Amino acid sequence: MCLGNQLGSRLGGRARPGISTGGHLAQTLASGASASGSSAQPQKARDWIEILQRYRHPDPARSVFEVFITVVPFVALWAAAWASLYVGYWLTLLIAVPAAFFLVRLFLIQHDCGHGALFRKKLTNDWVGRIMGVLTLTPYDAWKRSHAIHHATHGSLEDRGTGDIDTLTVREYAALSPFRRFLYRAYRHPVVLFVIGPPLLFMVQHRLPFSMLRGADWRSWASVIGTNIGLVILSGVLIWLVGWQAFLAVQLPIVAIGSSIGVWLFYIQHQFEDTIWAEKPEWNVHEAALHGSSHYDLPGFLPWLTANIGVHHVHHLYSRIPYYNLPKVLRDFPELAEVHRITLWESFKCVKLRLWDETERRLVPLAEARAAL
């Protein structure tokens, strides 16, 4: 359920110092020439659109290759995890970790298809996305619709509730009964948010995702039914081949770990201290995209495994860019790499942030909010 939509009043507030719909980017970015040779920096987030659209065109051969080098290792790792059952379950669990990362990568391929970014033709994007949806346990068309709403409304206090992690303001939390405060604290607890909740979301809620289907057309319903049928067929074949016990022993940890990684990434991409939430008319879709999303600067091989989804501020600002082109944007415009950059170590500090302080214009821990009540 979305407590943010059900509880409390929608609150305004003065603009946070340094953030405005007109000039925040100019204050945030360093001056100087970009790698493209232009000395002028955009003055508004929306001014980046014309620049970013140069990177939107997918390379069909590259996209097919990306699908291949994700599906094949995932299948191989799944098979290796099954074979390792005869050695010891500890080895199965070890193999489940890289397999889970490749499952996340499959989801992010589906994600790019949902934005029409991976292939030039809509039909190709949609059918690749639907096939990926069976592997990721996510009904493609229903999720695509919900995710589009998330992109169109992220950061708007009036429009919370679709494709978001539930977030209350300090004042809304203060207005709750003790029991509802407990429910919110429980929901935002790291164990629930990153361990218990993600597997339930993908394995149970996605089988009949009513939150995605509110006001949806027949395609979303057909997507849910089709994905469930595909899952029954695929699971049935695997159970026939390896047995139900081996199937569960391999599949459950991969899905559990992969879903937790996915939710963690989504959390860090939007739940950081100096993100943006605002009421209309102060809210602006372009500023919310660029400044309400982080650059999660992951080390080593992790950006590849997570399909560069850490470059989330650029993705939100121009979602039609294929994920393999996002690093090119940062190379050509290194000033963008410093906008809301969060390292892996810094990201762990974001877990304690649970309420939006409408006065301070930042996310705050519950303890800080209680002191202000």
N, C-alpha and C positions, 0 to 999 in steps of 0.2 A: 504494500500500500504506500501511497505517497502522503506522508504526514505533512510535507510542506504545502500541499494543496488544500489539505483538510483543516489544518489548525492555524489559528491566529489570524491577524490582519496583515495586509500587505503594507509595507512601511516605506516611506520615502527617506529623505535625508540629503544633506548637502554633499556635493561632489567631494571625493577624496582628494586631498592635495596631490598635485602631480598627475591626476588622471582626469581627462576631459574628453568629450567626443570630438574636440577640434584639434588638440595639439599634443596629446600625450606621447605619441610616437616621436615627434620632433624632440621632446625633452628626454626621451629614453635612449634614442639611438645616438651614437657618436657621429660627429660631423666628419666630412671627408669623402673622397671619391670611392665608389663601389668598384668591385672587380669588373663590372661591365663598362666602366669608363665614365659613368655619369656622376657629376659632382653634386647634383641636387638630390636631397633626400625628401621622400614623401612627407607631407605635413599631417596627413590623416591616414588611419588604417586603410580606408577604402582606396586611397591613392596607390596602394600596392597592387590592386587588382590588375591594372593594365600591365604591370611588370610581371606578375606571377602567371598570367595567362600564357606567356611564352613557353612555360614548362608543362602545359597541360596535355600535350599530344603524346599518346602512348606509342611505343614501338611494339607492334604485334608479335614479332619474333621474340623480343625480350620478355614480353608478358607470358607467352607460351612456355618459354624456358623457365621463368620464375615459378609457374605452376608445376612444371615437371620436377624441378629441384626441391620442391616442397612436398609434393605428394609421394614421390618415390622414397625419400628418406623416412617419411612418416610411416609408410607401409613397412619398410624394412625394419625400422625400430620396433614397430608393433610385433612383427614376426620374431624379432630377436628377444623381445620381452617374453613372448610365449615360450620360445625355446629355452629361455633361461629358467623357467619354472622347474626344469629337471635338474638344475644346478643348485638353486636356492632362491627363496623369494626375495632375499636381500638384493640379489642381482637384478631381479625383475623390477624392483622399486628404483634401483639406480638407473636402469634403462628408461624407466617411465619419465624421468626428468627431462632428458633431451626430447623424447617423444612428445611430451607435453608442450615444449617450446615450439615444435613443428606443428602441433595442433593449433597453437596460438597463431602461427604464421598462416595456416590455412584459413583461420577466421579473418585475418587481416587481408588476405586475398579476396575473400568474400566481401569484406568491408569496402575495398576499392571497387569491386564490381558494383556494389550498391550505389556508389557515387558516379558510376559510369566512367570510371577513370582507367581501368585496366585494359580495355579493348575499345576500338573505335565504334563498333556497332553495339547498340543497346541490347539486341537479342543475344549476342555473344556474352556480354557482361552478365545478363540475367541468368542464362543457363549455366554458365560456369559458377555463378554465385549460388544457384539452387543446388547444384551438385555438391559444392563445398558445404552448404547448409546441412546436408545429411551427415557429413563427417564431423561437423562442429556442433551438431544437435540444435541448430538454430534455423527456424523457418525464414528463408531469405526475404521473401516479399513483405512479410509482416514486420520483420526487423528493419528492412530498408525504409519502410514508411515511418516507423517509430524513430529511426536514427535521423531521418531528414527533418523531423520535427525538432529533435534535439539540436541540430545545427541551426535551425531557423530561430530558436527561442533561447538558446543557452545564455545564461546571465541575466535573464529577465525574471524579476521576482514574481511578476504576475503569472508567468507561464511555466512555473516549475511542475515537474511531475511526469514528463515523458522522456524516457531515455536518460534520466539523471539519477544520481545518488541523492536521496532525500536530504535536504539541508534546510534547517530552520534558522530564522533570525534570533538574536538574543531576546528581543521583546516577545516573539512568538513562544519561545521556550519558557519564558517567565510566566506567560499566561496559561500554561498547561497545568492540569491537575497533577498531583504527585505520581499517580499511576502512569499517565501519559509521558511524563518526564522519564520515568523508568523505562518505558517502551522505547523511547527515542534513544536513550543512553545505551540500551541493549542492542538496538539496531546498529548504532554507530560504533559499537565495541569492535576492536580489530579482529577478535576471534569470530564474531558473527559476520562481519563485513568481508573478511578475506579468507576464512577457512570453512565455515559452515554454509554461509549464504551462496557463494558462487556455484558449487556443485548442484545445490537445490535449484538454482536459477536455470542452469543449462539442462539438467536431467529431468526436472519435474515441471517447473513453471513454463518452460518453452514448449512443452507438449500441448498446452492449451493456454497461451499467453493472453489473457483477457485484456491486460493493460495495453498490449500492442494492437489489439483488435477493436478498441473503442472507435466507432465511426469508420471502420475499415471497409474497403470494398471486397468483392468476391475473390480477388487475387490474393489478398492476405489470408483469407480463410482457406483458400485452395492450397496456399503455401504451407500452412500449418498441417493440413491433412496430408498433403503430398510428402512433406518431410517426415511425418510420423510413419507413413507407409514405407518410405525408403529406409527408415531406421529399422522397422520390423524385418524387412527383407534382408538388409545387410547384417543385422544382428543374427537373424536366423541362419544365414549361410555360415557365419563365423562360428556360431554355436554348433552347427552340424559338423564343421571341420575340426574344431578343437575341444568341444564340450563346453557346457554352460559354466562349470566351475573355473576352467582356465580362462574363458572369455571374460568373466567378471573379475578375475584376479588381475588380468592385464588392463582391461578397459577402465575399470573404476579409478585406479590411481592416476592414469593418464588424464582422464577427464577432470578429476578433482584438482590435480596440480595445474593443469592447463587453464581451467576456469578461474582458479585463484590468481594466476599470473595475469590473466586478462582483466579481471576486476581491479587488481592492483594498478595496472597500467592506466586504466580509465580513471581511477581515483586520482592518481598523481597528475594526470593531464588537466584536471580542473579544480582539485581541492588543495590549493596552496594558498599561503597567507595573503599575497597581494593580487589575488584573482579579482574578477569584477562581477558584482551583482548590482542591479539597479532597477528602479521603476521607470516605466515610460512616463514622460517622453525623454528622460535622461538616457535611458538604455538605447544603445546603438548596436546593430547587429555586427558591424565590421569591427568596432572597438572591442565588443565582447568576444569576437572570434580571436583576435590577435592578443588581447590582454587578459582574457578569461581562460586562456589555454597556455600550458607551459611548453618549454623546450626541455624535455626530459633527456638529458645528455648522458646516455648510458655508455659504459666502457666496453672495450674489446669487441667481441663478436655479437654482443647483445643487440645493437641496432639492426644488424642483418636478420637475426632470428625474430625480431619483433617488427620487421618490415618498416623500419624508420618511423613507426607511429609516434615516437618521442618528439619528432618535429611537428608537434601537434598544433602549435600556434599558426604555422604556415598552412597546415592541412585545413584547419578550420576557416582560415581566411579564403582559401581557394581549394575546395575539396576535389576538384577535377584533376588535380596533379597526381599522376601515378606515383606510388610510394617510392619507386626507384629513382624518381627525379627530384625528390625532396632534398637529398644531400647536395645536389647541384645548386639548388637555391641558396643554401647556406654557404657554399663555396663562392658563389658569385656575389653574394651580399652578406659578408661575415657579420655585419652589424645586427642582422636578424638572429644570428646564433646566440647573441647575448640577451635577447628579450625573454624575460622570465625563465632563464636557464636554471635548471635544477639538476644537481648531480645525484648519483645513486645514494651516496651517504646523506645528502641533504634531504632526500625524499622521505627518509624514515621519520624525520621530524614532522612531516605533514600529517601523520596518523593521529596526532592529538588534536588537530583542528576540527571542530565539530559544529560551530555556530557562526553565522554571519553577523558581525557587529555593524549595524547600520549607521552608527555614529562614527566609529573609527574607519569604516569602509575596508574591513579586512576580516578574514576568517580567524577565529580565536578558539582556544581550548575551553572546555566546560568550566574548568577551575577559574579562569580569568573572567568568564561570563558571570559565574556565581558571585564573585567579589564585587561585580558592578551592579548586581541586583539590589 
